């Protein structure tokens, strides 16, 4: 039996943990509580006053700021936020909630878990690498493209919330963002390194693959040199863009074939720093990946012609272009976490299930072309598909396009935030608005919207009210008013026929 | 993807007979198991094993981690460290890819060398050649009190000392090697530094206190 240590946290709560190091990170040793609901992470060696102050506000004021408000309970799922500061044998530590079981591999690797990773943490690197996915992971661990979009959405939401509170994570990477592609969940960990502009300076420069170019390029300058760039919210924005790109395309946005120097370390420094160049840069093609040089396991993902970033649809494409064309050299051009979140929410509404039952990605963003097909497996889409273009009014009677669409498929749901532009699907959404209000049905060669909870649903073309329990056919050019309230949406139906 | 070549150079002279070599075998097993659970190492690390006793021999050419099978290690004979260093330099020259205008090169290799004794051959030339070979980091492990830290210290300034060439120490050493490779394949410095020193790797076993 391992000895159980019982101590009082700074805030007076009782903290219990088993006196055995269960994991060791770069700076900390981790101990488990007997009930496995929390861990205690102790810094190795002495901690300075600045660290002490930082941990104190992270577990105190900042925690209350983020979780004490509307939506706080929802946000608890997106962070493993330290809850209390402790001291033991002269070492500083903190109590952190344990990860949920879905962040540990259930099946692990192929061939009866040949690598022995079952039960281990789902380090994001497993999922962000085309070759690790294809060669090693059990297919039941991989999730699909929809769950990957959800993962990106939750990561963006968590970062947006931190940034809104005036904090920067400073070391977003696969290591510090746990993801579960099977359920589409994600959560940020290692919060203790967070940066408060002007108050707590960063301690680390970040993790390779995610460090912003300006930080890499100035890493050799002295810390006090004004030209030296250190982690901040805008470097978080670069890391977030890289994470989203990697979780959707399983390749790194800047790791192309261009060679900057024969010395590997200098080459790396230039490729990630002053000479950083997107592998899909629209005008400078010198860093393209040559797919003929890629390994079989890395294809088709390393073939940017087959899987270009544009398959993610218009909202995300625009953000990738800003992040990796202008944003590499101009941090102010980088999309904010809020913009990523909005674009991801809208992109999820453009998804269509692939008709090929053995398609590995299962979902794709429907592009409005004449011959739509799944970009992953190439299976064409046949039939008739309604696209609902959303309009809303700021002045009564006059509707303007919202640059937002909803793709219809059998079983697709309509939610309150589709019916009213003033509702935003995020942590602040009240429970009453989380239930679906309608769904779509294909019946005898026609598409219908079935009204479940829209009291004001109105077919504006035929001037007919559609009662709850009733349904309205979706015809090309049809106009359906979802709500008459302020911000209420008008849907204009576009029917796509594909033969 | 840039490869991270790792050379493990092992003393298999007669004095390693028994517990020490058995500990090395188990250590190699642990090393591979640990690295295979690391998605970074799986993508980048390639491993080779060179042994030296009466002669030096590359018992495993540079092999991708997933295909790595711990080689059979026979013990017996003297301690031809010099021959091992020359062979190591040869193998690095031919196996490690250098960048050309068109082709991406490998990372500079990591070398872990373990010996429990004093070399019995001429090692001056070997030391010269290792100094010239472009290794990223060379760590020498002096296993037990008989190991010549003086000679090992001339090969590299990074010398780890084990109090005894026994199970706990040798296994702790291999565990440390695996975490060094892990953190290297993860972090591979963006700072433009010519070489990596011990301070860039996880704390070596003697500082852990766990193996005592």
Boltz contact constraints between the chains, C-beta under 6 A:
constraints:
  - contact:
      token1: [A, 115]
      token2: [B, 36]
      max_distance: 6.0
  - contact:
      token1: [A, 115]
      token2: [B, 37]
      max_distance: 6.0
  - contact:
      token1: [A, 117]
      token2: [B, 37]
      max_distance: 6.0
  - contact:
      token1: [A, 123]
      token2: [B, 39]
      max_distance: 6.0
  - contact:
      token1: [A, 125]
      token2: [B, 39]
      max_distance: 6.0
  - contact:
      token1: [A, 125]
      token2: [B, 40]
      max_distance: 6.0
  - contact:
      token1: [A, 126]
      token2: [B, 39]
      max_distance: 6.0
  - contact:
      token1: [A, 129]
      token2: [B, 43]
      max_distance: 6.0
  - contact:
      token1: [A, 132]
      token2: [B, 39]
      max_distance: 6.0
  - contact:
      token1: [A, 208]
      token2: [B, 190]
      max_distance: 6.0
  - contact:
      token1: [A, 216]
      token2: [B, 190]
      max_distance: 6.0
  - contact:
      token1: [A, 219]
      token2: [B, 191]
      max_distance: 6.0
  - contact:
      token1: [A, 259]
      token2: [B, 99]
      max_distance: 6.0
  - contact:
      token1: [A, 259]
      token2: [B, 104]
      max_distance: 6.0
  - contact:
      token1: [A, 262]
      token2: [B, 99]
      max_distance: 6.0
  - contact:
      token1: [A, 264]
      token2: [B, 105]
      max_distance: 6.0
  - contact:
      token1: [A, 264]
      token2: [B, 107]
      max_distance: 6.0
  - contact:
      token1: [A, 265]
      token2: [B, 192]
      max_distance: 6.0
  - contact:
      token1: [A, 266]
      token2: [B, 192]
      max_distance: 6.0
  - contact:
      token1: [A, 269]
      token2: [B, 190]
      max_distance: 6.0
  - contact:
      token1: [A, 269]
      token2: [B, 192]
      max_distance: 6.0
  - contact:
      token1: [A, 272]
      token2: [B, 190]
      max_distance: 6.0
